[in-house]
Amino acid sequence: MIARLHGVLHEKTPEQLIVDVGGVGYQVLVSLQTFYHLPGVGERVSLLIHTHAREDALQLFGFLEEKEKTYFLLLRSVSGIGPRLALNILSGIPVNELESALHARDVTRLVATPGVGKKTAERLVVELQEKVGASEQENGLPAAMPSPLSTEATSALVNLGYRQAQAEKTVRAVVRDGHTAIADVIRESLRRLST
């Protein structure tokens, strides 16, 4: 699983990039929020990556900031939202605004995002409000925000065909038991799910 790319920005369009890493060009899909903060073509870039494996393709989704990647994975955890729609949502609404809209249950703001209808917006509010935390902690971070490790591992299990709720519960238990590396969490989760 590719988790990070560091190389030269070979090409960029608002939808995708080509990052040259040691002579190999990786196609990376990005949100407009990431696109607007990229360096120029020919300059070095470092991206956090989410690898999405399908039967017919391997897609890389890139992010400059950890928070955007975390919200991408949270959006993916909502039933009916695939990686393209999650990226589209992040292109249409900055992460801080998305977080505020979810806290405030602002369906109107979410519907204003291209590709999000009323039912999808309501589902986002219902399924994500608790995950981003209904109340703020003293440090200003969401109270119930899952760690990027948990979110990434859950996403990998869902991609392998496990149900979202089942994957989340197993990953939480594995992380609670002290596993801290993504590969270990996925391996142990798969072991527990197969018994």
N, C-alpha and C positions, 0 to 999 in steps of 0.2 A: 504494500500500500504506500503510495507516495504521499508524504505529509508536508514537504516543503520543497520549493525550487529556488535556487539562487543562480542567476545567470544573466545573460545580456538580452535586453528586450529587442527582439529582431523585427517584429511587426506588432502593431496595435490598432484595433478598431473598437468601437463602443461595445461590441459583443464578445470579442475574443482577442487573445494575444498569442504570439509565438515567442517562447522564451528559449534561447539557445543555451543549453547547459552542456559544455564540453563537446560541442559539435552536433548535438542531438537537439532538434527543435520540438518542444512540447507545446501542443495546442492547449490553451487554458481559457476557460469561459469565465468572465468576470461581470460584476454589476457595474452600473454607471458610476456608483459611489467610488468604487475602486478605480475605475478607468480615469476619472478626473484627477486622481492623486498620483498617477503613475509618472515615472520619469520619462524622458524623451527616448525615441528609438535610438539604439546604439549604446544606451546607458545600462548600468547594472541594476537589477531588480531582485528583490527577495519576496516571495509570496508564500503564504500559508496555503496548503492545498487540501481539498477534500476529493478523494478518489471515488468516483461512482462507477461501479461495475454493472454492466447489463449483459445479457446474452450476446448481443451483437456489437457492443461498443464499450470502450473504457473512456470515461470522460473525467477531465480534471477541472475543478472549480477553484479559482484563486481569490485570495483575500489579502489585503495589506494589513488589516487589523484583526486581532483575535476575537474582538467583540462581534465583528460582522460575521466571521465564520461561525461563532457560537449561535448567533441568531439564524443563520442559514440552516444549521442543523436542527434548531428548534422548529423552524418553519417546516422542514422536511418531516418532522415527527407528527405533524397534523395530517390526518387521513385526507387523501385526495390532493395533497400538495407534493408535486414532484420537484426535482432539482431545478428544472427550467423555470417553473412558476415561483419557486422560492427566490431564485436569482432575480426574476422580474420584479417581485415585491421589493427586494432590497434596492433595485434600481429606481423604483418609484417613491420610496420613502426612506430617509436616512434612519439608521439604527436607533438613534436617540428618540426620534419622532415615533418610530414603531413601538418602542418600549413605552413611551408616554401614552400612545393610543391604546395599547393593551391594558395598561394600568387603569385608564379612564373608561375602558369599555367603549371607546369611540369608534363605533361601526362606520359612521359617516366618513371619517378620515381614512379608514382602511378601504372602503369602497371607492374612494377617489384614486386609489392606486390601480394602474392599468392591469387588467387580467383578474381583478378581485371583485366578484359579485357579492351581493348581500349575504347569501348563504355561506359563502367561503369566509367572509369577514366575521360573521357570527361564530362560525366554527373556530376561527383563529382566536377570538376572544375567550370562548369557553375552554378550549384546550390549552391555551398558553398563559392565560392570566395567572394561574397558580404557579406555573413553572417559572415565570419571571418575578414572582413574589408579589402578593397583594400589598404588603407593607415593606418599607425600606428599612434596611439595617442602619446602624449608626454611621457606617462608612459610606453609605449611599449606594451600595451594591444590592441587587435584587436578593431577597431573602432565600428564595428557593431555587435559584439559578443552578441548573446542573453543571458540573464541571465539563470543560471541553473534552476531557478523557471519556467521561460517561456518555456524553452526547455522541461522540465519534464511534465509540464501541457499539452503542445502541443502533446507530445508523448502519453500521456494518452488518449487524445481525438481522436487521429488517431487510437489507439488500439480499441476504441469504435466504429470506423467506419466512423468518420468524415474525410473529405478531408483535406490534409495537409495545403493548402493555407487558407481554411476557418477556420481551427483550429488556425493557427498562427495569423491571423487577429483578431479573437475574443479574444485570450489570451492576445495579445498586448493591446487591448482596456481595458480589465479587469485589467491588471497590471497598466496601465496608470491611472485608476480610483482609485488606492490606495490599492488594495488587495495584501497582502504580504505572506499569508500562502497558501501552495500548495493545501490543501483541499478546501479553500475558492475560489481560482482561478478556480479550476476545476468545483466546484459547480456553481459558477456564470457564467462560460463559457457555461456550459450545459444548464443553464436557458436561456441564451441569444440565444443559438443555437436552442432551442426548440420553440422559439416564432416566 
